[in-house]
Amino acid sequence: MSELKDEIEAKKKSLQNLEDASDDLMMCEDDAMLIPYQIGDVFISHSQEETQEMLEAAK
């Protein structure tokens, strides 16, 4: 049972991190800036719009 609680807490933390990143990204004024997005152990740079779409899909 504690394993499930730990997993739920980890998912909540991950969701909060995604929401925080999304909020920070919306405050970014430079649309031409490439934003690094972590996939596994690798960071890939995308446009602000593409990164926002990836964050929404990850939620």
N, C-alpha and C positions, 0 to 999 in steps of 0.2 A: 504494500500500500504506500509506503514512503517513497518507493521508486516512482510511482505515478505522480505523487505530489512534487517530487523533484523535477520530473519531466514537465509538468504543468508550469512550474516556476521558471524553468529554463525557456519554455515557449513564450511565457509572458514577458520575460526579459528581452528575448529576441524581437518580439513584436514592438515593445517599447523602443528598442534601438532603431528599428526600421522606421517607426513614426517620427522619432527625433531626427533621423537622417533626412527624411522627407521634408520635415519642417525647415531644417537648415538649408536644404537645397532650394526651397521656395524663396528664401531670403536672399539667395545669391542673385546679384544683379547682372553679372556678365554671362549672357547666353552662349557666347562663343567659347567659354572656358570648358576644357575637358575635365570630367569628374571621374576619379578612380573609383571603381566598384569591385569589391572582392568577391571572387568566385572560387571557393575552395582555398587554396594557398596562393592564388594568383590575383593580382589587381589588373583590371582592364579599364582603360579610359574610354568613356563615352560622352556624348553631348549631354547637356543638362536634361533635355527632354527624354532621351533614351534612358538615362539613369533613373529619372522619375518613374518611367514606365516599369523598369525592372524592380524598383522598390515597391511599387503598387502590386506587381505580380507576386512578389515574395511574401506580401502580407497575406 
